[in-house]
Amino acid sequence: MAKKSKTPAPVDHKHNVTEAFQSILEHNFEYLVSWEDACRSWQDIEGVHQVRVSFRRIRSAFSAFRGAVPKKATQFWSEETRWMAGELGMARDLDVFIDEGLGAIRGILPLHGETHLLSLAERHRELAYQSVNAMLDSERYARFKAEFPIWVQERAWEQGIAKQKQWNRLFSDVVPFARKLLDSLERAVLAAGSHVNKDDPDEMHQLRIECKKLRYGAEFFMPVIKGLDEFIGHMKGLQDLLGVMNDVAVMKHLLEQLLEGESDCELFQYAGGLVGWRTRQFHELLGSFDAHWDEFTHAKHPWWSKHAGQS
């Protein structure tokens, strides 16, 4: 049985950029495959979650290393992993809705309709997992499993690079590259969040995206930059708050799909109560936004420490 792991890819401070990129892709591919069997059933909802996160980390690596690896070199696999991750989306949303949304307040709301909504969600989840298994049994996924690791092992992105400047960047030391990347990712978070309108869902969503990019980037380079684990810890409160915001948005959209064609008034009343409950939780958390933002902005930048690359 697969086990959750927060162990980062074995990037070494002696690696150059292309070696680090290879290590990160290999690590996440192997982790993805280890969760494949669990992904086929909701008996362990971590299956779909961990496979989906692995796809996202692979795509995040494509983006993070774009300064050295041309977009055209990764575009095919970026599109393939986007599609495969997308096929897991509904199953993941329903897992979260059933286990964390409905599960967290089961028996609490003074409304009828809970059993009906749970039954409805479970029927839809069964259909969603049929799509998950169809993806895992598809020729596209089989091709990914067969060809992606070869592409990574052979470092095929190195082929066709004509510009000496890009070649030099690809074979430069990984630590200076990581420092520059993390600085750029942090600036993007600061630009999105410094004057964010907390009542604007689009602005808050963009902040969440930039935070995730920085989080993934920091995780990639934890083995070579001492203190990144602590820095990530200072992001947790902010990310948790933004995660609840996203859960509310997903729940509203999901309920629209679940309730389409339904006519049970109690079902609609319970669904409304559920959204209201979760929205209230988010607005309570929103009051702590400034404190979480201050914690993030005042956190130490370990990638500029003299000890960076000596962990």
Buried (B, 14 or more C-beta within 10 A) or exposed (E): EBEEEEEBBEBEBEBBBBBBBBBBBBBBBEBBBBBBEBBBEBEBBBBBBBBBBBBBBBBBBBBBBEBBBBEEBBEEBBEBBEBBBEBBBBBBBBBBBBEBBBEEBEEEBEBEBBEBBBEBBEEBBEEBBEBBBEBBEBEEBEEBBEBBBEBBEEBBBBEEBEEEEBBEBBEBBBBEBBBEBBEBBBEBBBEBBEEBEBEEEEBBBBBBEBBBBBBBBBBBBBBBBBBBBEBBEBBEBBBEBBBBBBBBBBBBEBBEEBBEEEEBEBBBBBBEBBBEBBBEBBEEBBEBBEEBBEBBBEBEBBBEBEEBBEB
